[in-house]
Amino acid sequence: MARLALLSVSDKTGLIELAQSLVNEFGFDLISSGGTAKALQEAGLPVTKVSDYTGSPEILGGRVKTLHPRIHGGILARRDLPEDLADLEAQQIHPIDLVVVNLYPFQQTIARSDVTLAAAIEQIDIGGPAMLRAAAKNFAHLTVLCKPAQYEEYLQELRRNQGAVSLPFRQKCALAAFRHTGEYDQAIAAYLAGQEPGARSQEPEENPLPATYLPATYTVQGQRIQALRYGENPHQAAAWYQTGVEATGWAAATKLQGKELSYNNLVDLEAARRIIAEFADSASPPVAAILKHTNPCGAASGETLAEAYNKAYNADPVSAFGGIVALNRPIDAATATALTQIFLECVVAPGCEPEAQEILSAKSKVRVLLLPDLSGGPAETVRVIAGGLLVQTADDIIAHPKDWKVVTERQPSPAQLEELLFAWKICKHVKSNAIVVTRDRTTLGVGAGQMNRVGSVKIALEQAGARAQGAILASDGFFPFDDSVRTAAAAGIGAIVQPGGSLRDQDSIDAANELGIVMVLTGIRHFLH
């Protein structure tokens, strides 16, 4: 009997071309099951159905078809052991030289918003992983292929070696198969963990937020889509991984131009996306944000996108050099012209007009990315620590001034309230301890990442200078003492927005009343470490 190849695939990309080469070039006999056998027959290829080969019909609606000794004996037999060969002969089992299997589309199925648990369960492959693991275990004697991308490389291997396959190639394919089944099982486990009855955690009664869900088992997996030149520093290796089967987020962004994205570019771009997502709804005016090292150095809204960008740039032109720009509107010609006036690392927007694209092409090294869904962020954030992971739900709570509490005698005007909301949205995305000073929907000063809040206040106010007169100050955390309130008032700040919650809140409130400024408490803290 000729060499035997077992083909059973869900993804039929490249199947017919592979099978034709196996039969016509290398004299393989084919056995197959279900839809794969039908596809081969329709292509005019000779194929034996698994049920005919095993003498056992498919049962349970196709749930059982390849789980049979004639299949697994042919895969697992060690050709260098006389005892194994004797078992094959006694049972009339032919050795299988090639196993080509890919699995039911479980990840694609659970990605659908309307999927039911029952539908997901039916897409859990049983026979496929069993064949892959068996073939991978016995790579010393046969080859296993689990992805269409491997087909041509396998055929070239046969052509180079007069129909043989080298041991290193077989071992490489075995590794790919074990990785494939491992990722598949992780996806199933992660999905089922999210379906566990009673898996929702109970929040403490004093927590004002609704109950959140975090599973008892948390699995992270990704497919490498790009090796990066290096990580944060040249001595660190780095790669970019896509989570999920379908490309989403930055993996789905369109890069119009520019150099390859670096690790630091991607980190900064995600920080920029989070800020601009605060203004991604259609009711928001044009907004631009410029970031350096994940912190905004300038953010502003305007009547036009070009006005918003120019205001953001002028907020801190020194820091804007080499920055990351995020825009909540498609790039137009006027904005593109402004963007080409300084050196920038990256620009991201939901779209780009043709005339703007032509203008930007003059700065061919600037990375310009289009991300239509700026608000499509992750539901959880994950941080690796020694020996484990820290997982939290995303800080995506939407600020509503109607839920805020004015705690001073002086009430905010409607214009002040809008400015307070703008400052609060920006402050949420500044590294703690965070202080943001704004006026006319433009950042004037940003104090980020200081070891104490007093230091952040001083930095933000010094940067704002005389522009702080009548401006707004936002703080991501409460004021434990009234010193920062007095410093802000002395600089001319007219209103403060902060979460409140300190045992000494009243000291700050009293200082604000004494100095005649507005203070609003949001009841929500936005620490960003």
N, C-alpha and C positions, 0 to 999 in steps of 0.2 A: 504494500500500500504506500502511496505517496505520503509526503509529510502532511500533517494535519494541522489546520488552523481553525480555531474557534472564534467566531465573530458574533458579538452580542452587544449592540450599542444603542443608546438613546439618541445621542447626537450623531447623525449620519453624514456629517460633513466629511468629504473625502473618502467615504466608505467604498463607493463603487470603483474609484480609481485604484485604491489599495487592493481590493479584491481582484480586479482585472490583472494587475501586475503579479499578484501571488499565483494566480492560475496560469496565466499565459507565459510569464517569464521564468517562474521558479517551480511550476508543477505542483503546487499545493492542492490538496483537497480541502473543501470548506464544509464546516458544520455550523449551523446557526439556528436561532430561535426567533419566534414571534415576528415582529415587524422587520427585523434585520433580514431574516430569511426571505420574507416577501419582497423586500427591496432588491435583494440579490437576484431573486428569480425574475423580477420584472426587468432587470438589466440583462437578462439572458445568460446569467452565470450559473454553472452547475453547483448546487448546494444541497446538502443533506440536512433535513430538519433535525434538531436535537431529539425530538420525540421519536423520530424514526431510528436515530442512532442508538438511543438508550432503550427503545422498546417500551417506554413509559410515556403516556400522554401528559400534556400539560394539565394541571389540575388547579382548583381553587381560583379560577378566573385568571390564571397565569402567574399566581403567586409562587407556584412550584413548577419549575421546568428544567433548570440546570443542576439542581441539587440531587445528584445521582452519582453512584460509584463509577460509572463508565466515563463521566466527565471529570470528576475530581481524581479518580485513579490515574487517568491519562495525564492530568496536570502534575500531580504530586509524585509520580513514580521517579525514583532515582535510577537513571540509566546505567549507572556503574555498579549497582547492587544486583547480583543474580537473583536474590530472593524477590525483589520488586519486579524484575522482568518475568519471573516465574508466575507471580500473581497476575500480571497483565495477561500472560498467555492463557492461564487457567480461566480467567473471566472474559476472555476475548475482548480485551480493552486495548485500543491503539494509543501509543504515546502522542500527546499533543505538543507540537513544537512552537506554536504561537497562540497567545491569548490576546484578543483585542476586545476590550470591554470599557465602556464608560457608563455612568450611573444615571438612574432616574433623576430628573431635574428638581431635586428637593429644594435647593436654594432659590431657584427661579419661582417655584410654586409659593413658598412662604413670603416672597417679596411682593406678591399681589395683595392689595389692600382688602380684597373680599375673600381671602382664603379661609376655609374652615379647618378646624382641627382634623376632622375626618379626611378631608381632601389632602391635607399635609401628610397624614399617616400613610395614605396610599402611595405617596411618592418616596417612601423610605425603601430603598433597594436592599434586598437580602442576598439574592443569588449573585449579583454583580460584585459586591465587596468580597464575598466568599471566593469567587474565582480570581479576583485581583490579588487577594492576599495569598492564596494557594500558589498562583503562578509566580508572584514575587518571592515567596519563600523558596521556590525551587528554581531560582534564576540560573543556577549552575547548569541546568539542562534545557531551559526554554526561555523564550522572550515574552514579556508582557508589555502591552501598549495601552495606555489609559486616556490619551488625548490625541485628537486628529493632527495636532502639530507635530507629533512624533512619526507619522506615517512615512513621510518622504525620507526622513533621516534613516529609518529602518530599511527602506528599499535601497538607499544608497549604500548602507552597510552590507546588504546582500550582494550588491553589484561589485563592491570593492573586494569582497572575500569569496568570490566564486560560489555564492549561495549560502555561505556560512555566516554566523553572527559571533563576534568576539565576546569573550567573557566580560571585559570591562563595559561594553555596551549593554549587555544583559543586566549587569549589576546596576548601572545607571538607570535603566528603565524600571528595575525593581524598586529602587529608592523613590522614583517618581510615583509609582503605584502606591507605596505605603504612605507617602505624603498625601496623595489624593484621597485615600480612604480615611486617613486621619482627619483631614479637613472636613470631609463629608460627615463623619461621626460627630465632630465638634459642632457643626452647624445644627445637626439634629438635637444634640444635647442642649445647646443654647436655646433653641426654639421651645423644646419641651419644658425647660426650666422656667420659661416665661409663661407657660400654661398651667403651672402647678396650682391646684386649688389652695387658697389660703396663703399664697406666696407673698402677698402684699404686706409690707412692713407697717407696723403701727407707729405713728408719730407720737411723741410725748404730748400730753394734753396742752402744755404751754406753747407748743409750736403752732404758730398761726397758719402755716402752710398746709394744704391738703395732704392726705396720705400719699406717699410716693412708692413706686414699685422698684425694688432691686432684688433680683433673683438670688436664691441661696448659692447657686453656682454661676459664676460669671466667666464666659469664655471669650477670648479675643483671638481672631484669626484674620489673616490678610494674604493677598496674593501680591508678590512683588511686581510692580509695574515699571520701576525705574531704579537703577543703581545711581546714587548721587555721588558727585565728585568727592565730597567729604561731609562731615556733620557740622556742628557748630564751629569746630576748629579743624585745620588740615590734618591733624593726627588722628581724627575720629572717623571711622567708617560709617556710612549711612546709606539707607535705601528707602524708597517710597513704596508703601503697600496700600493696596485697595481692599477695603472691607466690602463684603457682599459680592454677588455675582455680577450685577449691573454696575457700571461706572456711574457714580454720583459725586456730588460735591466737586472738589478740585480735580478729581480724576475725569470728570465729564466737562471741565472747562475747555473752551477753545482758546488756544494760544495763537494770536494773530501774528506776533513777531517777537524777536528778542532771543537772547541767549537761553541756554538751558536753565531751568529753575534749580536753585540750590536748596539745601536743608533750611538755611536761615530765611530764604525767600518765602518758602512755604509756611514756616512758622509765623512770619510777619503778615503774610497774606491772610492767613486764617484769623489773626487778630484784627486785621482791617475789615474782613468780612463781618466779624461779629459786631463791630461798631456800626458799619453802614447798614446792617440788618435792622438796627433800631429805627431806620428811616426808609425801609424798603416798601412800605405800604403806599398806595397811590395817593393818599391824602397828604403825605409829607412833601414839603418843598424840595427843590434840588439841594443836595447835601454832598459835601466833599470832606474827606478825612485824610490827613497825611500822617504816617506813622514811622517811627524809628524804634527798632528793638522792642516791638509789640506795644509801645505806648504812643498815644496820639500827641504829636507836637503842634498840630493845628487841625481844627475841625470847624466847619461853618455851614450855614445854609444861606441861600440867596434867591433872588428872583429868577436867575438863570443859573445853569450849571457852571458856566465860566465865572460868574460873580462868586458863587460859593467856593470854587477852587481858589480864586485869587484872594478871597478873604482868609481862607485856611492857610494859604502860603504866607501871606503877610503877617499872620499871627506869630510866626517864628521862622523867618526865612533862613536863618542859619541852620537850624535843625532839619529843615525840609530838604536840604541838599542830600541826595542819595537816599531819599525816603521811598516809602510805599504809598501809593495814592489809591483810595477807594472812592468810587462815585456811585450814587444811587440812581443815575439816569444814563442813558446811552451817550457816549462821547460825541459831541458835535464839533464843528470846525473851530469855533471860537475857543472851546476848552482845549482841543488838541493843540492849537497854536500856543496857548499858555503853558501846556504841559511840556512843550519842546524847549522852553526857555531855560530850564535848569537840568542838571543831571538827576535822573530818577532811576531806581532799581526796577520797580514794577508799577503797573497801573491795572486796576481791575474795575470793570463796569458791567452792567447787564447787557450792553450792546455797544456798537460803534458805527456811526454813519460813514458811508463810503468816502466822502470828502475828508472826514477826520482821519480815517485810516491812511489815506494818502499823505496827509500832513505828518502823521506820526511816523511814517516810514522813513522820514529824514533822520530820525533817531533810531536806527535799526537795532541797536543793542538793547533798547528798553523793552522789557518784557511786558506785552500788552495782552491781558487775558479777559475773555468774556465769560461771565458766570451769570446766566439769566436768573437763577434762583439764589439770590443773595441771602435769603433767610433760611435756606435749607441746611441747618447745622445739625450736629449730633445730639441725640437725646441724652447721652451721658458723656462725661469726661472721665478719662482713665489716666492714672499716673502710676508709674512703676516705682516701687520702693524695694529695698533689700528683702527678698523672701516673699514678695507678694505684690498686690495691686491695690490702689485706692480708687474707688469708683463712686461718682456722685452724679446726680441728675444735673443737667445743664442749667446754668443761671439764666434762664430765658423768660423769667417772669416779666410781664408787661406792666410798666408804670402807669398808674391812673391817678392824677392829682385829686380826683374826687375822694380817693381813699386816704389822702394825706391829712395831717392835722396842723393847723396854724396855731402855734402856742404863744405867740406874742400879741401884745395889744395892737400893734400895727399890723394891718392886713395887707396881703400882696395885691397889687393891681392886676387886672387881667394880663397886661403885658409882662409884668414880673412873673406871673405864674407860668406863662409860656416859656419865659427865659429860664426859670427854675427847672422846668421839665427838660429843656435842651441840655442844661448843665448836668442834670442828674443822669441822663442817658449817656453822656460822654464819660462822666466820672466812673460809671459802672465798669468801664473797660480800661481803666488806668490801674497800674499795679499799686497795691496797698503799701503804705498808707497813701491814699489818693486824695488830692485836692485839685479842683478845677475852678478857674475863674473865667466867666464868660460875660459878654455883653453883645447885643445886636446879633444873637445866635452865632457868636464867634468866640473861640477860645482865646483868652488873653494871657493866661498863665496856667501851667500844669506842674504840680508837684507830685512826683511818682516814686514809689518804692523806698521811701525813707524809713529809717528805724523808729521815728516818732512823728506824730501828726504835726507837731509844732514846726518841725523842719520842713515838712511838705507845704504848710501854710506859708512860711517865709519864702520858699522858692517860688511858689505860684504868684504871690503878691509882688515879689521883686521883679519877676518876669513881666507882669502886667504893668507895673509902674503907675504912671499917672492915669492910665486907662482904667484902673480899678475903680475910679470915682463913679459911684452909682451902679457898679457891676454886681453880678451874682456870684456867690461862692457855694460850691457843692463839695461835700465830704462823704466818702464811702462808708465811714464809720462814725460813731458818736464822738463828741468832745467830752473827755473825762474831767476837764477843768474849763474855766471860762477864759483862759488866757488867749486861746486862738480866736475866740469871738471878739475880744478887745483888739487884738492885732488886726483882724479883718476890718473892724469898724474904723480904726485909725487910718487904714489905707483907703477908706471911702466906700467899702462894700455896703450895698443897700439891702441885701437879702441873702439868707443862708438856707440851704436845704441839706438836711442830714438825717440819718435814720433814727436818732434818739436811742434810748435804752440804757443810758448810763445812770448809776445811782446819784450822780450829781447833775442830771439834766437841768434841774431847776436853777443851778448856778449859771449855766449858759443862757437859759431863758431870761433870768433876771438881768444879766449883762446886756442881752439884746434889747430888753425893754428900756433899760437905763440909757442905752446909746441910740435908741430910736430906729433900730433896724428890724426887718422882718425875719422870723425864723419859722421854718416848716419842718415837721418831722414826717418821714415817710413810713416808718415802722419796718422797713426792709433794709438789710445790710447787703453790701456788694463787695466783700473782700475778694481780691484777686491776687493770689500768691504765685 
